[in-house]
Amino acid sequence: MAAAADPDSVPKIEHSPFGQALAERILTQGPMTVSDYMEACAVEYYASRSPFGKAGDFITSPELNPVFGETIGGWLADIWKQMGSPAEVRLVELGPGRGVLSRDMLRVFCQSGGSKVSVHLVENSRALRQVQRETLKDYSVTWYDRFEEVARGPMLLVANEFITALPVRQYVRHKGKWHERMVAYDAATGEFSYTLNDAPAEFTMPRGYRAPIDRDILEVNEAGNGVMAEIARGIGQYGGAALIIDYGYSTPEYSDTLQSYKRHKRVDILRNPGGQDVTANLDFTALCDAAAPFAVVHGPVTQGEFLTRLDIAGRVDAACQAEADGKKRGEMRLALRRLTNASDMGEKFKVVALTSGDGKLNPKGFYDGPDIPDDRS
């Protein structure tokens, strides 16, 4: 049996300047909530980098292949036509990454007749704004730090993998009470770790959960539910539609879903604060409940169901027939499988649409029937 290691011989973990500042904050003010930790890390992480794509830390659906954004663009064009094809239209995207999704959506949308479109991006990273400015140089673009800053009026809004990046609160069931999970720091080892707030937490329990038992972990995305309610309020009051695409669960469940990826590998979220993204799965029941008082909620359905009903396979077939490069055809086929297969992004990702309560809009992709948009006719 090996002898126990001498604690004094274990090297102390070294952190980045941001990590050191976060450690000092905890040592001075005490453990911080998981929500505050996520928010601080997100601001630092996105402030100076573009983490998307093969060269980054993770790949989102729009980065796989333009066919994803083009399919969403066809959906938006169909909604626009149902609205009466207004001469001027506003496209709003939350968390636009490198601008790839907006670019691909706009290409199809404009080809369908929506030429007088203004683009409104909610992005607080100055580094990513520069990338988006280049990607969308052919369009009129306005940037905002927060959705609440976007001028009120009819809009077509898309949020892909935006709400999962917003901070969540975590509560752990302990001795029959909920206690908020906190992040602590050990100055001797240089390690961040979890602890619980001594005082029982007071909050409104979300709908649909079974009776809790000790050690259950509950995640509440107050920020995400707040944004969803604000989007729905705008749609309900001024008209238009919103499309929310993100990963999570349709049936409420207790779980610790916090995750981080670095160079496409899952890593410990506490190991390198500010050097990696931190996200959590969405509770779509709570998300839809937040929107329901203000707008008509469609879904959730799985991303695979949604894209299949919009005939993404037919779009890929048409693109492959026009593509002479065999490698590019293979990439399109692979992207289709990743986007729609239940074992990949097709099941994990869910899709929700919001429309105004007047019943005039019938968003395709959410119900059985001939849902193929006519943007390719």
C-alpha positions in Angstrom: 0.0 0.0 0.0 1.5 3.3 -1.0 2.2 5.9 1.6 0.0 9.0 1.8 1.3 12.0 0.0 2.7 14.8 2.1 0.3 17.8 1.6 3.3 20.2 1.7 4.9 18.3 -1.3 1.8 18.7 -3.5 2.3 21.7 -5.8 -0.2 24.4 -5.5 -2.4 24.9 -8.6 -1.5 28.1 -10.5 -4.3 30.1 -12.0 -4.6 32.8 -14.6 -4.7 36.5 -13.4 -8.5 36.2 -13.7 -8.5 33.0 -11.6 -6.3 34.6 -9.0 -8.6 37.6 -8.8 -11.6 35.3 -8.5 -9.9 33.5 -5.7 -9.1 36.7 -3.9 -12.8 37.7 -4.2 -13.8 34.5 -2.5 -11.2 34.7 0.2 -12.3 38.3 1.0 -16.1 38.0 0.6 -16.7 34.3 1.2 -18.0 31.6 -1.1 -19.9 32.8 -4.2 -23.0 31.3 -5.7 -22.7 29.0 -8.7 -24.6 31.6 -10.6 -22.1 34.4 -9.8 -19.3 32.0 -10.7 -20.8 31.2 -14.1 -21.5 34.8 -14.9 -18.0 36.0 -14.0 -16.4 33.2 -16.0 -18.5 33.8 -19.0 -17.7 37.5 -19.2 -13.9 36.7 -19.0 -14.1 33.8 -21.4 -15.9 35.6 -24.3 -14.2 39.0 -23.8 -11.1 38.1 -25.8 -11.7 35.0 -27.9 -13.8 33.3 -30.5 -14.2 29.8 -29.2 -16.4 28.4 -32.0 -15.5 25.9 -34.7 -12.9 23.2 -35.2 -10.1 25.5 -34.1 -11.9 26.6 -30.9 -13.4 24.7 -28.0 -16.8 23.6 -29.3 -18.9 23.4 -32.5 -22.4 24.7 -32.6 -25.1 23.6 -35.1 -24.5 26.6 -37.5 -20.8 25.9 -37.6 -21.4 22.3 -38.8 -22.7 23.4 -42.2 -24.6 26.3 -43.8 -27.6 24.0 -44.4 -28.7 24.5 -40.7 -28.9 28.3 -41.0 -30.4 28.0 -44.4 -33.2 25.8 -43.1 -33.9 28.3 -40.3 -33.8 31.1 -42.9 -36.6 29.2 -44.8 -38.6 29.0 -41.6 -38.3 32.7 -41.0 -39.2 33.5 -44.6 -42.4 31.4 -44.2 -43.3 33.3 -41.0 -42.7 36.6 -42.7 -45.0 35.7 -45.5 -47.7 34.7 -43.0 -47.3 38.2 -41.5 -48.2 39.7 -44.8 -44.7 40.2 -46.1 -44.1 43.6 -44.4 -41.8 45.9 -46.4 -39.4 46.3 -43.5 -38.5 43.6 -41.0 -36.2 43.2 -38.1 -34.2 40.1 -37.5 -32.9 39.7 -34.0 -30.3 37.1 -32.9 -29.3 36.5 -29.3 -25.7 35.3 -28.8 -24.8 35.2 -32.5 -21.3 33.7 -32.1 -19.3 34.5 -35.2 -22.4 35.6 -37.1 -22.5 32.4 -39.2 -26.1 31.6 -38.4 -27.3 35.1 -39.2 -25.4 35.1 -42.5 -26.9 31.8 -43.6 -30.4 32.7 -42.5 -30.2 36.0 -44.2 -29.1 34.5 -47.5 -32.2 32.4 -47.8 -34.5 35.0 -46.2 -33.5 37.7 -48.7 -33.8 35.3 -51.6 -37.4 34.8 -50.5 -38.2 38.5 -50.9 -37.3 39.9 -47.5 -34.9 42.5 -48.8 -35.4 45.4 -46.5 -34.2 43.6 -43.4 -32.3 45.2 -40.5 -30.1 42.9 -38.3 -30.0 43.4 -34.5 -27.5 41.3 -32.6 -27.4 41.0 -28.8 -23.7 40.5 -28.0 -21.6 42.0 -25.2 -18.2 40.6 -26.3 -16.3 43.3 -28.2 -14.0 40.6 -29.7 -17.0 38.7 -31.1 -18.6 41.9 -32.4 -15.5 42.4 -34.6 -15.9 38.9 -36.1 -19.6 39.4 -36.6 -19.0 42.8 -38.3 -16.8 41.1 -40.9 -19.1 38.1 -41.4 -22.2 40.4 -41.9 -20.5 43.2 -43.7 -23.1 43.2 -46.5 -26.0 43.9 -44.0 -27.1 46.8 -41.8 -26.3 45.6 -38.3 -26.9 47.2 -34.8 -25.4 45.7 -31.7 -26.8 45.6 -28.1 -25.4 44.4 -24.8 -28.8 43.2 -23.6 -32.1 42.1 -25.2 -33.9 44.8 -23.2 -32.1 47.4 -25.2 -33.6 46.3 -28.5 -36.2 48.8 -29.7 -39.7 47.5 -29.4 -41.7 46.5 -32.5 -42.5 43.4 -34.6 -39.5 41.1 -34.9 -38.3 37.7 -36.0 -36.0 36.5 -33.3 -33.6 33.5 -33.1 -31.6 32.3 -30.1 -29.4 29.2 -30.7 -27.5 28.0 -27.7 -27.9 31.3 -25.9 -30.0 30.6 -22.8 -27.8 27.6 -21.8 -24.9 30.0 -21.4 -26.8 32.1 -18.8 -26.0 31.5 -15.2 -28.1 29.0 -13.1 -28.6 28.6 -9.4 -28.0 25.2 -8.0 -29.7 23.9 -4.8 -28.8 20.7 -3.0 -31.3 18.8 -0.8 -29.7 18.3 2.6 -31.4 17.0 5.7 -34.8 17.8 4.3 -34.0 21.4 3.2 -32.8 23.1 0.1 -29.4 24.8 0.4 -27.8 26.8 -2.3 -24.6 25.4 -3.8 -21.6 27.8 -3.5 -18.0 27.9 -4.9 -15.3 28.1 -2.3 -11.5 28.4 -2.6 -8.7 26.7 -0.7 -5.6 29.0 -0.5 -3.4 26.1 0.6 -4.0 24.0 -2.5 -5.2 26.6 -4.9 -8.3 24.6 -5.7 -11.8 25.8 -6.2 -14.5 23.5 -4.8 -18.2 23.3 -3.9 -19.8 23.9 -0.5 -23.3 24.7 0.7 -24.8 27.8 2.2 -25.5 27.1 5.8 -28.9 28.8 5.7 -31.8 27.0 4.0 -32.8 28.6 0.7 -36.1 30.2 0.0 -37.5 30.1 -3.5 -40.5 29.1 -5.5 -40.2 25.4 -6.6 -40.5 25.0 -10.4 -43.5 23.0 -11.7 -43.3 19.3 -12.6 -40.6 17.9 -10.2 -41.2 14.8 -8.0 -40.9 15.1 -4.3 -37.2 15.7 -3.5 -35.0 13.4 -1.4 -31.6 14.2 0.2 -28.7 14.8 -2.3 -31.0 15.8 -5.1 -29.7 18.8 -7.1 -32.1 21.3 -8.6 -31.0 23.9 -11.2 -33.0 27.1 -11.6 -32.2 29.4 -14.6 -33.7 32.6 -13.3 -31.8 34.7 -16.0 -33.0 32.4 -18.8 -36.6 32.3 -17.7 -36.5 36.1 -17.4 -35.2 36.6 -20.9 -37.8 34.1 -22.2 -40.6 36.1 -20.5 -39.2 39.4 -22.0 -39.1 37.9 -25.5 -42.6 36.5 -25.2 -43.9 39.9 -23.9 -42.4 41.6 -26.9 -43.8 39.1 -29.4 -47.2 39.1 -27.7 -47.4 42.9 -27.7 -45.9 43.9 -31.0 -46.1 40.7 -33.2 -43.7 38.5 -35.0 -42.2 35.2 -33.9 -39.2 33.8 -31.9 -37.4 30.5 -32.4 -35.4 29.1 -29.4 -33.0 26.2 -30.0 -31.0 24.9 -27.1 -30.1 21.7 -25.2 -32.0 20.5 -22.2 -34.8 18.2 -21.0 -38.5 18.4 -21.7 -39.5 16.6 -18.5 -38.2 18.3 -15.2 -35.4 16.3 -13.5 -33.0 16.7 -10.7 -29.4 16.7 -11.9 -26.1 18.5 -11.9 -25.8 19.4 -15.6 -23.0 22.0 -15.4 -20.4 21.4 -18.2 -17.4 22.9 -19.8 -15.5 22.0 -23.0 -11.9 22.9 -23.9 -10.5 21.9 -27.3 -13.7 19.8 -27.8 -13.1 17.7 -24.6 -15.2 17.9 -21.5 -13.3 19.4 -18.5 -13.8 20.2 -14.9 -15.7 23.5 -14.7 -13.7 24.6 -11.6 -10.3 23.8 -12.9 -9.6 26.7 -15.2 -12.1 29.6 -14.4 -12.4 32.1 -17.2 -10.5 29.8 -19.6 -13.5 27.7 -20.7 -17.2 28.1 -21.2 -19.6 27.0 -18.5 -23.2 26.0 -19.4 -26.1 24.0 -18.0 -29.0 22.1 -19.5 -32.4 23.9 -19.8 -35.6 23.0 -18.0 -37.9 23.5 -21.0 -41.0 23.2 -18.8 -39.9 26.2 -16.7 -38.8 28.0 -19.9 -42.2 27.6 -21.5 -44.0 28.4 -18.3 -42.2 31.8 -18.3 -43.4 32.6 -21.8 -47.0 31.2 -21.7 -48.6 34.3 -20.0 -47.5 36.6 -22.9 -47.4 34.5 -26.1 -48.5 31.3 -27.8 -45.9 28.6 -27.1 -45.2 25.9 -29.7 -43.2 22.9 -28.7 -40.8 21.9 -27.4 -40.0 19.3 -30.1 -36.6 17.8 -30.7 -34.2 19.4 -33.1 -34.3 16.2 -35.2 -38.1 16.3 -35.5 -38.1 20.1 -36.3 -35.5 19.9 -39.0 -36.9 16.8 -40.5 -40.3 18.4 -40.8 -38.7 21.3 -42.5 -37.1 18.8 -45.0 -33.5 19.6 -44.2 -32.7 16.2 -45.9 -34.2 17.5 -49.2 -32.2 20.7 -48.8 -29.0 18.6 -48.4 -29.9 16.4 -51.4 -30.3 19.5 -53.6 -27.1 21.0 -52.4 -25.2 17.7 -53.0 -26.5 17.5 -56.5 -25.1 20.9 -57.2 -21.8 20.2 -55.5 -19.0 18.6 -57.6 -16.6 18.2 -54.7 -17.1 14.7 -53.2 -15.5 15.8 -49.9 -17.9 18.7 -49.5 -20.9 16.4 -50.3 -19.7 14.0 -47.6 -19.4 16.9 -45.1 -23.0 17.9 -45.8 -24.2 14.3 -45.3 -22.3 14.1 -42.0 -23.7 17.4 -40.8 -27.2 16.2 -41.5 -26.7 13.1 -39.4 -25.2 15.0 -36.5 -28.0 17.6 -36.6 -30.9 15.1 -36.7 -29.8 11.8 -35.3 -31.2 11.0 -31.8 -27.8 9.7 -30.7 -26.2 13.1 -31.5 -27.7 16.6 -31.5 -31.1 15.6 -32.8 -32.5 14.4 -29.4 -30.4 16.5 -27.0 -31.5 19.8 -28.6 -35.0 21.1 -28.3 -36.9 23.7 -30.3 -39.6 26.2 -29.1 -41.4 28.9 -31.1 -43.3 31.9 -29.7 -46.0 33.7 -31.7 -48.5 36.4 -30.8 -51.9 35.3 -29.4 -54.0 36.4 -32.3 -53.7 32.9 -33.9 -52.7 34.2 -37.3 -49.2 32.5 -37.4 -48.7 28.8 -37.9 -45.0 28.1 -37.4 -43.9 25.1 -39.3 -41.9 22.2 -37.8 -44.0 21.7 -34.7 -47.0 19.7 -35.9 -47.5 16.7 -38.1 -48.3 17.5 -41.7 -46.8 19.1 -44.8 -44.4 21.6 -43.1 -41.9 22.1 -45.9 -41.2 25.9 -46.4 -41.6 27.1 -50.0 -38.4 29.2 -50.1 -37.0 26.8 -52.7 -40.0 26.9 -55.1 
